Amino acid sequence: MRILTKETFSLWVKPLLWLQQRHFGKVLNPAKLWGRKPILFWLVALFFGYLDRKKSPIDAVIRSLVCVRVSQLNNCAFCVDANGMKLAERCHSLEKIKALANWQSSEHFSEQEQAVLTYTEAMTLSDQHVSDAMLAALATWYSSDDIIELTALVSFQNLSAKFNTALDVPAQGFCSLPIQPQPQQRSHDEK
């Protein structure tokens, strides 16, 4: 990591670190950085906790597909690793997981998943833009409020991936599945 982590953390941070230790068996690398700024750490944790809640209007598999795809597009090793583990727990299709980096040419994704992934990439890639047609496609399955929540999820995952990539946060070995995209991504013109 490009910034050293602290040896000790404030009392405000310790409960979050304890929860991670309990859930993952270790403290997550990004938490060691976010822990330097306790208020930011709590805000980020609460924001993601809300977006990934059980009663979310966005299906758990779709939430995980979004998080992994944004992670892949941002080349975030930690995010692909951690989000890939969650996707593997939620998705019962190894073929779908392996095909995510090239979902446009795969038959493993439903129309709904394709609409969400199209929107996700338009939000994430700087050479793309969200169109009215993308929002209309999402409206087939989601209310306006649901689209706001989906947009917040994509935005949050971009924040997380960019934070981790900028500070060179390494993977922690959570996911052993081959979900890292191949070095040669398809260009925007090939889509």
Buried (B, 14 or more C-beta within 10 A) or exposed (E): BEEEEEEEBEEEBEEBBEEBEEEBEEBBBBBBBBBBEBEEBBEBBEBBEEBBEEEBEBBBBBBBBBBBBBBBBBBBBBBBBBBBBBBBEBBEEEEBBBBBBEBBEBEBBEEBBBBBBBBBBBBBEEEBEBEEEBBEBBEEBBEEEBBEBBBBBBBBBBBBBBBBBEBEBEBBEBBEBEBBBEEEBEEEEEE
